[in-house]
Amino acid sequence: MTATLHPDRVGDLTAALAPDSVAIGASDNPKKVGGRPLMYLSKFDFRGRVYPINPSRDTVEGWKSYADLTDLPESRAASRGGV
């Protein structure tokens, strides 16, 4: 049996396939699972905003890190009705 995607049922996948920003749990060690996404985002030149989440570090692999999703600039703007 072959699955067929129907455009009227799929919807807009732009946000999933080409996001403006990503927030990810992050490690300073690119050999760990939490360190790989940052390495690949850099390697493949992701042009969106990147928000590493790590509650115990101010930076991760040279990126400014956030302790929690609620600390992200976009989260604060959304809570004020901005984003």
PDB file of N, CA, C and O in Angstrom:
ATOM      1  N   MET A   1       0.846  -1.170   0.000  1.00  0.00           N
ATOM      2  CA  MET A   1       0.000   0.000   0.000  1.00  0.00           C
ATOM      3  C   MET A   1       0.895   1.237   0.000  1.00  0.00           C
ATOM      4  O   MET A   1       1.842   1.312   0.783  1.00  0.00           O
ATOM      5  N   THR A   2       0.615   2.179  -0.843  1.00  0.00           N
ATOM      6  CA  THR A   2       1.393   3.407  -0.950  1.00  0.00           C
ATOM      7  C   THR A   2       0.591   4.575  -0.403  1.00  0.00           C
ATOM      8  O   THR A   2      -0.563   4.781  -0.778  1.00  0.00           O
ATOM      9  N   ALA A   3       1.210   5.331   0.479  1.00  0.00           N
ATOM     10  CA  ALA A   3       0.547   6.514   1.039  1.00  0.00           C
ATOM     11  C   ALA A   3       0.659   7.655   0.046  1.00  0.00           C
ATOM     12  O   ALA A   3       1.709   7.863  -0.562  1.00  0.00           O
ATOM     13  N   THR A   4      -0.417   8.384  -0.115  1.00  0.00           N
ATOM     14  CA  THR A   4      -0.436   9.537  -1.006  1.00  0.00           C
ATOM     15  C   THR A   4      -0.780  10.771  -0.199  1.00  0.00           C
ATOM     16  O   THR A   4      -1.754  10.779   0.553  1.00  0.00           O
ATOM     17  N   LEU A   5       0.029  11.826  -0.356  1.00  0.00           N
ATOM     18  CA  LEU A   5      -0.249  13.075   0.323  1.00  0.00           C
ATOM     19  C   LEU A   5      -1.182  13.920  -0.527  1.00  0.00           C
ATOM     20  O   LEU A   5      -0.911  14.170  -1.701  1.00  0.00           O
ATOM     21  N   HIS A   6      -2.250  14.344   0.053  1.00  0.00           N
ATOM     22  CA  HIS A   6      -3.197  15.205  -0.631  1.00  0.00           C
ATOM     23  C   HIS A   6      -2.972  16.631  -0.155  1.00  0.00           C
ATOM     24  O   HIS A   6      -3.082  16.893   1.043  1.00  0.00           O
ATOM     25  N   PRO A   7      -2.659  17.568  -1.059  1.00  0.00           N
ATOM     26  CA  PRO A   7      -2.366  18.947  -0.666  1.00  0.00           C
ATOM     27  C   PRO A   7      -3.444  19.578   0.208  1.00  0.00           C
ATOM     28  O   PRO A   7      -3.132  20.379   1.089  1.00  0.00           O
ATOM     29  N   ASP A   8      -4.699  19.232  -0.022  1.00  0.00           N
ATOM     30  CA  ASP A   8      -5.768  19.827   0.768  1.00  0.00           C
ATOM     31  C   ASP A   8      -5.812  19.282   2.190  1.00  0.00           C
ATOM     32  O   ASP A   8      -6.489  19.854   3.044  1.00  0.00           O
ATOM     33  N   ARG A   9      -5.104  18.188   2.462  1.00  0.00           N
ATOM     34  CA  ARG A   9      -5.083  17.611   3.816  1.00  0.00           C
ATOM     35  C   ARG A   9      -3.773  17.851   4.549  1.00  0.00           C
ATOM     36  O   ARG A   9      -3.719  17.725   5.772  1.00  0.00           O
ATOM     37  N   VAL A  10      -2.725  18.192   3.827  1.00  0.00           N
ATOM     38  CA  VAL A  10      -1.401  18.359   4.437  1.00  0.00           C
ATOM     39  C   VAL A  10      -1.284  19.682   5.169  1.00  0.00           C
ATOM     40  O   VAL A  10      -0.741  19.716   6.274  1.00  0.00           O
ATOM     41  N   GLY A  11      -1.765  20.757   4.604  1.00  0.00           N
ATOM     42  CA  GLY A  11      -1.620  22.067   5.233  1.00  0.00           C
ATOM     43  C   GLY A  11      -0.274  22.680   4.919  1.00  0.00           C
ATOM     44  O   GLY A  11       0.497  22.148   4.120  1.00  0.00           O
ATOM     45  N   ASP A  12      -0.001  23.790   5.549  1.00  0.00           N
ATOM     46  CA  ASP A  12       1.241  24.518   5.318  1.00  0.00           C
ATOM     47  C   ASP A  12       2.312  23.990   6.258  1.00  0.00           C
ATOM     48  O   ASP A  12       2.186  24.113   7.477  1.00  0.00           O
ATOM     49  N   LEU A  13       3.353  23.410   5.707  1.00  0.00           N
ATOM     50  CA  LEU A  13       4.446  22.847   6.506  1.00  0.00           C
ATOM     51  C   LEU A  13       5.653  23.776   6.605  1.00  0.00           C
ATOM     52  O   LEU A  13       6.707  23.366   7.091  1.00  0.00           O
ATOM     53  N   THR A  14       5.515  25.009   6.156  1.00  0.00           N
ATOM     54  CA  THR A  14       6.631  25.953   6.138  1.00  0.00           C
ATOM     55  C   THR A  14       7.246  26.125   7.522  1.00  0.00           C
ATOM     56  O   THR A  14       8.470  26.132   7.651  1.00  0.00           O
ATOM     57  N   ALA A  15       6.428  26.262   8.552  1.00  0.00           N
ATOM     58  CA  ALA A  15       6.959  26.477   9.902  1.00  0.00           C
ATOM     59  C   ALA A  15       7.810  25.292  10.366  1.00  0.00           C
ATOM     60  O   ALA A  15       8.784  25.480  11.095  1.00  0.00           O
ATOM     61  N   ALA A  16       7.456  24.096   9.956  1.00  0.00           N
ATOM     62  CA  ALA A  16       8.221  22.916  10.359  1.00  0.00           C
ATOM     63  C   ALA A  16       9.465  22.706   9.495  1.00  0.00           C
ATOM     64  O   ALA A  16      10.504  22.277   9.998  1.00  0.00           O
ATOM     65  N   LEU A  17       9.363  23.006   8.198  1.00  0.00           N
ATOM     66  CA  LEU A  17      10.456  22.718   7.293  1.00  0.00           C
ATOM     67  C   LEU A  17      11.411  23.885   7.067  1.00  0.00           C
ATOM     68  O   LEU A  17      12.549  23.675   6.647  1.00  0.00           O
ATOM     69  N   ALA A  18      10.973  25.099   7.334  1.00  0.00           N
ATOM     70  CA  ALA A  18      11.812  26.290   7.159  1.00  0.00           C
ATOM     71  C   ALA A  18      11.484  27.302   8.256  1.00  0.00           C
ATOM     72  O   ALA A  18      10.944  28.371   7.972  1.00  0.00           O
ATOM     73  N   PRO A  19      11.806  26.970   9.508  1.00  0.00           N
ATOM     74  CA  PRO A  19      11.437  27.857  10.615  1.00  0.00           C
ATOM     75  C   PRO A  19      12.248  29.142  10.640  1.00  0.00           C
ATOM     76  O   PRO A  19      13.376  29.193  10.150  1.00  0.00           O
ATOM     77  N   ASP A  20      11.649  30.188  11.223  1.00  0.00           N
ATOM     78  CA  ASP A  20      12.361  31.452  11.429  1.00  0.00           C
ATOM     79  C   ASP A  20      13.289  31.362  12.631  1.00  0.00           C
ATOM     80  O   ASP A  20      14.291  32.073  12.709  1.00  0.00           O
ATOM     81  N   SER A  21      12.948  30.479  13.571  1.00  0.00           N
ATOM     82  CA  SER A  21      13.767  30.319  14.771  1.00  0.00           C
ATOM     83  C   SER A  21      13.585  28.908  15.322  1.00  0.00           C
ATOM     84  O   SER A  21      12.585  28.240  15.057  1.00  0.00           O
ATOM     85  N   VAL A  22      14.591  28.470  16.103  1.00  0.00           N
ATOM     86  CA  VAL A  22      14.514  27.184  16.787  1.00  0.00           C
ATOM     87  C   VAL A  22      15.014  27.344  18.216  1.00  0.00           C
ATOM     88  O   VAL A  22      15.963  28.084  18.474  1.00  0.00           O
ATOM     89  N   ALA A  23      14.376  26.656  19.125  1.00  0.00           N
ATOM     90  CA  ALA A  23      14.835  26.574  20.516  1.00  0.00           C
ATOM     91  C   ALA A  23      15.098  25.099  20.790  1.00  0.00           C
ATOM     92  O   ALA A  23      14.234  24.253  20.562  1.00  0.00           O
ATOM     93  N   ILE A  24      16.298  24.798  21.282  1.00  0.00           N
ATOM     94  CA  ILE A  24      16.674  23.408  21.493  1.00  0.00           C
ATOM     95  C   ILE A  24      17.453  23.256  22.783  1.00  0.00           C
ATOM     96  O   ILE A  24      18.233  24.131  23.160  1.00  0.00           O
ATOM     97  N   GLY A  25      17.236  22.138  23.455  1.00  0.00           N
ATOM     98  CA  GLY A  25      18.062  21.796  24.599  1.00  0.00           C
ATOM     99  C   GLY A  25      19.482  21.609  24.100  1.00  0.00           C
ATOM    100  O   GLY A  25      19.691  20.929  23.096  1.00  0.00           O
ATOM    101  N   ALA A  26      20.463  22.195  24.774  1.00  0.00           N
ATOM    102  CA  ALA A  26      21.803  22.227  24.210  1.00  0.00           C
ATOM    103  C   ALA A  26      22.880  21.873  25.219  1.00  0.00           C
ATOM    104  O   ALA A  26      22.788  22.200  26.402  1.00  0.00           O
ATOM    105  N   SER A  27      23.901  21.197  24.718  1.00  0.00           N
ATOM    106  CA  SER A  27      25.079  20.830  25.489  1.00  0.00           C
ATOM    107  C   SER A  27      26.298  21.485  24.846  1.00  0.00           C
ATOM    108  O   SER A  27      26.300  21.758  23.645  1.00  0.00           O
ATOM    109  N   ASP A  28      27.322  21.732  25.638  1.00  0.00           N
ATOM    110  CA  ASP A  28      28.563  22.297  25.121  1.00  0.00           C
ATOM    111  C   ASP A  28      29.426  21.255  24.421  1.00  0.00           C
ATOM    112  O   ASP A  28      30.451  21.596  23.831  1.00  0.00           O
ATOM    113  N   ASN A  29      29.026  19.999  24.481  1.00  0.00           N
ATOM    114  CA  ASN A  29      29.807  18.922  23.899  1.00  0.00           C
ATOM    115  C   ASN A  29      29.139  18.444  22.607  1.00  0.00           C
ATOM    116  O   ASN A  29      28.095  17.795  22.671  1.00  0.00           O
ATOM    117  N   PRO A  30      29.712  18.748  21.435  1.00  0.00           N
ATOM    118  CA  PRO A  30      29.085  18.353  20.174  1.00  0.00           C
ATOM    119  C   PRO A  30      29.021  16.844  19.964  1.00  0.00           C
ATOM    120  O   PRO A  30      28.352  16.376  19.042  1.00  0.00           O
ATOM    121  N   LYS A  31      29.717  16.069  20.819  1.00  0.00           N
ATOM    122  CA  LYS A  31      29.646  14.612  20.717  1.00  0.00           C
ATOM    123  C   LYS A  31      28.427  14.053  21.459  1.00  0.00           C
ATOM    124  O   LYS A  31      28.077  12.885  21.292  1.00  0.00           O
ATOM    125  N   LYS A  32      27.785  14.891  22.277  1.00  0.00           N
ATOM    126  CA  LYS A  32      26.574  14.471  22.983  1.00  0.00           C
ATOM    127  C   LYS A  32      25.350  14.826  22.152  1.00  0.00           C
ATOM    128  O   LYS A  32      25.399  15.712  21.298  1.00  0.00           O
ATOM    129  N   VAL A  33      24.270  14.135  22.409  1.00  0.00           N
ATOM    130  CA  VAL A  33      23.028  14.379  21.671  1.00  0.00           C
ATOM    131  C   VAL A  33      22.623  15.843  21.751  1.00  0.00           C
ATOM    132  O   VAL A  33      22.186  16.406  20.747  1.00  0.00           O
ATOM    133  N   GLY A  34      22.752  16.474  22.902  1.00  0.00           N
ATOM    134  CA  GLY A  34      22.362  17.868  23.066  1.00  0.00           C
ATOM    135  C   GLY A  34      23.291  18.860  22.383  1.00  0.00           C
ATOM    136  O   GLY A  34      22.930  20.026  22.222  1.00  0.00           O
ATOM    137  N   GLY A  35      24.469  18.427  21.981  1.00  0.00           N
ATOM    138  CA  GLY A  35      25.408  19.304  21.305  1.00  0.00           C
ATOM    139  C   GLY A  35      25.344  19.226  19.795  1.00  0.00           C
ATOM    140  O   GLY A  35      25.819  20.128  19.105  1.00  0.00           O
ATOM    141  N   ARG A  36      24.771  18.173  19.280  1.00  0.00           N
ATOM    142  CA  ARG A  36      24.750  17.982  17.828  1.00  0.00           C
ATOM    143  C   ARG A  36      23.883  18.997  17.075  1.00  0.00           C
ATOM    144  O   ARG A  36      24.307  19.479  16.024  1.00  0.00           O
ATOM    145  N   PRO A  37      22.691  19.339  17.567  1.00  0.00           N
ATOM    146  CA  PRO A  37      21.885  20.288  16.792  1.00  0.00           C
ATOM    147  C   PRO A  37      22.600  21.614  16.525  1.00  0.00           C
ATOM    148  O   PRO A  37      22.518  22.145  15.417  1.00  0.00           O
ATOM    149  N   LEU A  38      23.291  22.149  17.516  1.00  0.00           N
ATOM    150  CA  LEU A  38      24.004  23.414  17.309  1.00  0.00           C
ATOM    151  C   LEU A  38      25.113  23.256  16.274  1.00  0.00           C
ATOM    152  O   LEU A  38      25.330  24.132  15.437  1.00  0.00           O
ATOM    153  N   MET A  39      25.804  22.135  16.345  1.00  0.00           N
ATOM    154  CA  MET A  39      26.867  21.865  15.386  1.00  0.00           C
ATOM    155  C   MET A  39      26.298  21.827  13.963  1.00  0.00           C
ATOM    156  O   MET A  39      26.873  22.415  13.047  1.00  0.00           O
ATOM    157  N   TYR A  40      25.174  21.137  13.781  1.00  0.00           N
ATOM    158  CA  TYR A  40      24.590  21.036  12.441  1.00  0.00           C
ATOM    159  C   TYR A  40      23.952  22.344  11.982  1.00  0.00           C
ATOM    160  O   TYR A  40      24.009  22.670  10.797  1.00  0.00           O
ATOM    161  N   LEU A  41      23.353  23.089  12.890  1.00  0.00           N
ATOM    162  CA  LEU A  41      22.795  24.381  12.510  1.00  0.00           C
ATOM    163  C   LEU A  41      23.896  25.304  11.999  1.00  0.00           C
ATOM    164  O   LEU A  41      23.693  26.047  11.038  1.00  0.00           O
ATOM    165  N   SER A  42      25.055  25.257  12.638  1.00  0.00           N
ATOM    166  CA  SER A  42      26.203  26.052  12.186  1.00  0.00           C
ATOM    167  C   SER A  42      26.769  25.508  10.878  1.00  0.00           C
ATOM    168  O   SER A  42      27.009  26.262   9.935  1.00  0.00           O
ATOM    169  N   LYS A  43      26.978  24.212  10.829  1.00  0.00           N
ATOM    170  CA  LYS A  43      27.588  23.582   9.667  1.00  0.00           C
ATOM    171  C   LYS A  43      26.786  23.828   8.393  1.00  0.00           C
ATOM    172  O   LYS A  43      27.355  24.058   7.326  1.00  0.00           O
ATOM    173  N   PHE A  44      25.451  23.778   8.514  1.00  0.00           N
ATOM    174  CA  PHE A  44      24.614  23.932   7.328  1.00  0.00           C
ATOM    175  C   PHE A  44      24.019  25.334   7.215  1.00  0.00           C
ATOM    176  O   PHE A  44      23.057  25.552   6.478  1.00  0.00           O
ATOM    177  N   ASP A  45      24.605  26.289   7.958  1.00  0.00           N
ATOM    178  CA  ASP A  45      24.326  27.710   7.822  1.00  0.00           C
ATOM    179  C   ASP A  45      22.847  28.078   7.978  1.00  0.00           C
ATOM    180  O   ASP A  45      22.282  28.801   7.157  1.00  0.00           O
ATOM    181  N   PHE A  46      22.232  27.562   9.055  1.00  0.00           N
ATOM    182  CA  PHE A  46      20.847  27.941   9.350  1.00  0.00           C
ATOM    183  C   PHE A  46      20.808  29.446   9.574  1.00  0.00           C
ATOM    184  O   PHE A  46      21.600  29.973  10.356  1.00  0.00           O
ATOM    185  N   ARG A  47      19.907  30.139   8.906  1.00  0.00           N
ATOM    186  CA  ARG A  47      19.868  31.600   8.939  1.00  0.00           C
ATOM    187  C   ARG A  47      18.840  32.164   9.918  1.00  0.00           C
ATOM    188  O   ARG A  47      18.739  33.380  10.078  1.00  0.00           O
ATOM    189  N   GLY A  48      18.087  31.301  10.563  1.00  0.00           N
ATOM    190  CA  GLY A  48      17.101  31.777  11.522  1.00  0.00           C
ATOM    191  C   GLY A  48      17.721  32.047  12.887  1.00  0.00           C
ATOM    192  O   GLY A  48      18.927  31.885  13.075  1.00  0.00           O
ATOM    193  N   ARG A  49      16.893  32.456  13.827  1.00  0.00           N
ATOM    194  CA  ARG A  49      17.350  32.688  15.196  1.00  0.00           C
ATOM    195  C   ARG A  49      17.462  31.347  15.921  1.00  0.00           C
ATOM    196  O   ARG A  49      16.583  30.492  15.812  1.00  0.00           O
ATOM    197  N   VAL A  50      18.554  31.180  16.658  1.00  0.00           N
ATOM    198  CA  VAL A  50      18.809  29.939  17.385  1.00  0.00           C
ATOM    199  C   VAL A  50      18.838  30.256  18.871  1.00  0.00           C
ATOM    200  O   VAL A  50      19.548  31.160  19.313  1.00  0.00           O
ATOM    201  N   TYR A  51      18.061  29.502  19.635  1.00  0.00           N
ATOM    202  CA  TYR A  51      17.973  29.700  21.075  1.00  0.00           C
ATOM    203  C   TYR A  51      18.347  28.406  21.802  1.00  0.00           C
ATOM    204  O   TYR A  51      17.487  27.555  22.026  1.00  0.00           O
ATOM    205  N   PRO A  52      19.622  28.252  22.172  1.00  0.00           N
ATOM    206  CA  PRO A  52      20.010  27.087  22.966  1.00  0.00           C
ATOM    207  C   PRO A  52      19.410  27.202  24.376  1.00  0.00           C
ATOM    208  O   PRO A  52      19.442  28.272  24.984  1.00  0.00           O
ATOM    209  N   ILE A  53      18.875  26.116  24.874  1.00  0.00           N
ATOM    210  CA  ILE A  53      18.307  26.082  26.216  1.00  0.00           C
ATOM    211  C   ILE A  53      19.215  25.222  27.091  1.00  0.00           C
ATOM    212  O   ILE A  53      19.398  24.033  26.834  1.00  0.00           O
ATOM    213  N   ASN A  54      19.778  25.838  28.124  1.00  0.00           N
ATOM    214  CA  ASN A  54      20.605  25.122  29.093  1.00  0.00           C
ATOM    215  C   ASN A  54      20.558  25.911  30.397  1.00  0.00           C
ATOM    216  O   ASN A  54      21.118  27.004  30.476  1.00  0.00           O
ATOM    217  N   PRO A  55      19.898  25.372  31.422  1.00  0.00           N
ATOM    218  CA  PRO A  55      19.710  26.123  32.663  1.00  0.00           C
ATOM    219  C   PRO A  55      20.986  26.387  33.461  1.00  0.00           C
ATOM    220  O   PRO A  55      20.967  27.196  34.388  1.00  0.00           O
ATOM    221  N   SER A  56      22.086  25.727  33.124  1.00  0.00           N
ATOM    222  CA  SER A  56      23.292  25.911  33.932  1.00  0.00           C
ATOM    223  C   SER A  56      24.433  26.615  33.195  1.00  0.00           C
ATOM    224  O   SER A  56      25.550  26.683  33.708  1.00  0.00           O
ATOM    225  N   ARG A  57      24.161  27.139  31.996  1.00  0.00           N
ATOM    226  CA  ARG A  57      25.232  27.814  31.255  1.00  0.00           C
ATOM    227  C   ARG A  57      24.721  29.106  30.627  1.00  0.00           C
ATOM    228  O   ARG A  57      23.571  29.185  30.193  1.00  0.00           O
ATOM    229  N   ASP A  58      25.593  30.124  30.583  1.00  0.00           N
ATOM    230  CA  ASP A  58      25.254  31.390  29.930  1.00  0.00           C
ATOM    231  C   ASP A  58      25.472  31.323  28.419  1.00  0.00           C
ATOM    232  O   ASP A  58      24.792  32.004  27.652  1.00  0.00           O
ATOM    233  N   THR A  59      26.431  30.491  28.003  1.00  0.00           N
ATOM    234  CA  THR A  59      26.686  30.268  26.581  1.00  0.00           C
ATOM    235  C   THR A  59      26.883  28.777  26.358  1.00  0.00           C
ATOM    236  O   THR A  59      27.320  28.047  27.247  1.00  0.00           O
ATOM    237  N   VAL A  60      26.551  28.347  25.152  1.00  0.00           N
ATOM    238  CA  VAL A  60      26.762  26.957  24.744  1.00  0.00           C
ATOM    239  C   VAL A  60      27.346  26.983  23.340  1.00  0.00           C
ATOM    240  O   VAL A  60      26.722  27.502  22.415  1.00  0.00           O
ATOM    241  N   GLU A  61      28.540  26.425  23.178  1.00  0.00           N
ATOM    242  CA  GLU A  61      29.240  26.400  21.895  1.00  0.00           C
ATOM    243  C   GLU A  61      29.308  27.783  21.249  1.00  0.00           C
ATOM    244  O   GLU A  61      29.225  27.908  20.027  1.00  0.00           O
ATOM    245  N   GLY A  62      29.459  28.823  22.077  1.00  0.00           N
ATOM    246  CA  GLY A  62      29.578  30.181  21.587  1.00  0.00           C
ATOM    247  C   GLY A  62      28.255  30.910  21.377  1.00  0.00           C
ATOM    248  O   GLY A  62      28.255  32.092  21.034  1.00  0.00           O
ATOM    249  N   TRP A  63      27.140  30.233  21.574  1.00  0.00           N
ATOM    250  CA  TRP A  63      25.816  30.835  21.420  1.00  0.00           C
ATOM    251  C   TRP A  63      25.312  31.291  22.784  1.00  0.00           C
ATOM    252  O   TRP A  63      25.548  30.607  23.780  1.00  0.00           O
ATOM    253  N   LYS A  64      24.631  32.418  22.856  1.00  0.00           N
ATOM    254  CA  LYS A  64      23.990  32.841  24.093  1.00  0.00           C
ATOM    255  C   LYS A  64      22.947  31.794  24.451  1.00  0.00           C
ATOM    256  O   LYS A  64      22.131  31.411  23.612  1.00  0.00           O
ATOM    257  N   SER A  65      22.972  31.332  25.692  1.00  0.00           N
ATOM    258  CA  SER A  65      22.063  30.291  26.147  1.00  0.00           C
ATOM    259  C   SER A  65      20.988  30.867  27.060  1.00  0.00           C
ATOM    260  O   SER A  65      21.199  31.885  27.720  1.00  0.00           O
ATOM    261  N   TYR A  66      19.851  30.216  27.091  1.00  0.00           N
ATOM    262  CA  TYR A  66      18.719  30.628  27.921  1.00  0.00           C
ATOM    263  C   TYR A  66      18.395  29.493  28.878  1.00  0.00           C
ATOM    264  O   TYR A  66      18.484  28.318  28.523  1.00  0.00           O
ATOM    265  N   ALA A  67      18.017  29.864  30.101  1.00  0.00           N
ATOM    266  CA  ALA A  67      17.734  28.858  31.120  1.00  0.00           C
ATOM    267  C   ALA A  67      16.419  28.129  30.857  1.00  0.00           C
ATOM    268  O   ALA A  67      16.265  26.971  31.243  1.00  0.00           O
ATOM    269  N   ASP A  68      15.479  28.796  30.208  1.00  0.00           N
ATOM    270  CA  ASP A  68      14.131  28.243  30.057  1.00  0.00           C
ATOM    271  C   ASP A  68      13.468  28.859  28.832  1.00  0.00           C
ATOM    272  O   ASP A  68      13.840  29.953  28.409  1.00  0.00           O
ATOM    273  N   LEU A  69      12.500  28.173  28.267  1.00  0.00           N
ATOM    274  CA  LEU A  69      11.768  28.726  27.120  1.00  0.00           C
ATOM    275  C   LEU A  69      11.128  30.067  27.429  1.00  0.00           C
ATOM    276  O   LEU A  69      11.027  30.928  26.555  1.00  0.00           O
ATOM    277  N   THR A  70      10.697  30.247  28.669  1.00  0.00           N
ATOM    278  CA  THR A  70      10.053  31.508  29.041  1.00  0.00           C
ATOM    279  C   THR A  70      11.037  32.679  29.072  1.00  0.00           C
ATOM    280  O   THR A  70      10.614  33.834  29.132  1.00  0.00           O
ATOM    281  N   ASP A  71      12.343  32.400  29.032  1.00  0.00           N
ATOM    282  CA  ASP A  71      13.365  33.445  29.029  1.00  0.00           C
ATOM    283  C   ASP A  71      13.687  33.959  27.623  1.00  0.00           C
ATOM    284  O   ASP A  71      14.409  34.947  27.487  1.00  0.00           O
ATOM    285  N   LEU A  72      13.177  33.321  26.595  1.00  0.00           N
ATOM    286  CA  LEU A  72      13.484  33.723  25.228  1.00  0.00           C
ATOM    287  C   LEU A  72      12.877  35.083  24.903  1.00  0.00           C
ATOM    288  O   LEU A  72      11.781  35.397  25.367  1.00  0.00           O
ATOM    289  N   PRO A  73      13.575  35.888  24.114  1.00  0.00           N
ATOM    290  CA  PRO A  73      13.030  37.194  23.728  1.00  0.00           C
ATOM    291  C   PRO A  73      11.656  37.062  23.065  1.00  0.00           C
ATOM    292  O   PRO A  73      10.778  37.893  23.298  1.00  0.00           O
ATOM    293  N   GLU A  74      11.463  36.040  22.254  1.00  0.00           N
ATOM    294  CA  GLU A  74      10.177  35.849  21.585  1.00  0.00           C
ATOM    295  C   GLU A  74       9.078  35.494  22.578  1.00  0.00           C
ATOM    296  O   GLU A  74       7.923  35.867  22.375  1.00  0.00           O
ATOM    297  N   SER A  75       9.415  34.786  23.639  1.00  0.00           N
ATOM    298  CA  SER A  75       8.420  34.444  24.667  1.00  0.00           C
ATOM    299  C   SER A  75       7.981  35.697  25.415  1.00  0.00           C
ATOM    300  O   SER A  75       6.798  35.877  25.707  1.00  0.00           O
ATOM    301  N   ARG A  76       8.945  36.557  25.722  1.00  0.00           N
ATOM    302  CA  ARG A  76       8.609  37.798  26.433  1.00  0.00           C
ATOM    303  C   ARG A  76       7.763  38.705  25.556  1.00  0.00           C
ATOM    304  O   ARG A  76       6.809  39.320  26.032  1.00  0.00           O
ATOM    305  N   ALA A  77       8.114  38.793  24.258  1.00  0.00           N
ATOM    306  CA  ALA A  77       7.347  39.639  23.344  1.00  0.00           C
ATOM    307  C   ALA A  77       5.927  39.088  23.176  1.00  0.00           C
ATOM    308  O   ALA A  77       4.965  39.854  23.116  1.00  0.00           O
ATOM    309  N   ALA A  78       5.801  37.773  23.102  1.00  0.00           N
ATOM    310  CA  ALA A  78       4.469  37.171  22.947  1.00  0.00           C
ATOM    311  C   ALA A  78       3.609  37.414  24.175  1.00  0.00           C
ATOM    312  O   ALA A  78       2.402  37.628  24.064  1.00  0.00           O
ATOM    313  N   SER A  79       4.236  37.380  25.353  1.00  0.00           N
ATOM    314  CA  SER A  79       3.453  37.601  26.572  1.00  0.00           C
ATOM    315  C   SER A  79       2.964  39.061  26.660  1.00  0.00           C
ATOM    316  O   SER A  79       2.001  39.366  27.364  1.00  0.00           O
ATOM    317  N   ARG A  80       3.657  39.953  25.926  1.00  0.00           N
ATOM    318  CA  ARG A  80       3.217  41.353  25.870  1.00  0.00           C
ATOM    319  C   ARG A  80       2.339  41.614  24.658  1.00  0.00           C
ATOM    320  O   ARG A  80       1.895  42.743  24.446  1.00  0.00           O
ATOM    321  N   GLY A  81       2.081  40.574  23.852  1.00  0.00           N
ATOM    322  CA  GLY A  81       1.249  40.720  22.680  1.00  0.00           C
ATOM    323  C   GLY A  81       2.011  41.149  21.442  1.00  0.00           C
ATOM    324  O   GLY A  81       1.406  41.605  20.472  1.00  0.00           O
ATOM    325  N   GLY A  82       3.361  41.006  21.458  1.00  0.00           N
ATOM    326  CA  GLY A  82       4.179  41.503  20.363  1.00  0.00           C
ATOM    327  C   GLY A  82       4.422  40.525  19.235  1.00  0.00           C
ATOM    328  O   GLY A  82       4.469  40.943  18.078  1.00  0.00           O
ATOM    329  N   VAL A  83       4.579  39.243  19.515  1.00  0.00           N
ATOM    330  CA  VAL A  83       4.914  38.295  18.448  1.00  0.00           C
ATOM    331  C   VAL A  83       3.738  37.413  18.165  1.00  0.00           C
ATOM    332  O   VAL A  83       3.814  36.543  17.296  1.00  0.00           O
TER     333      VAL A  83
END
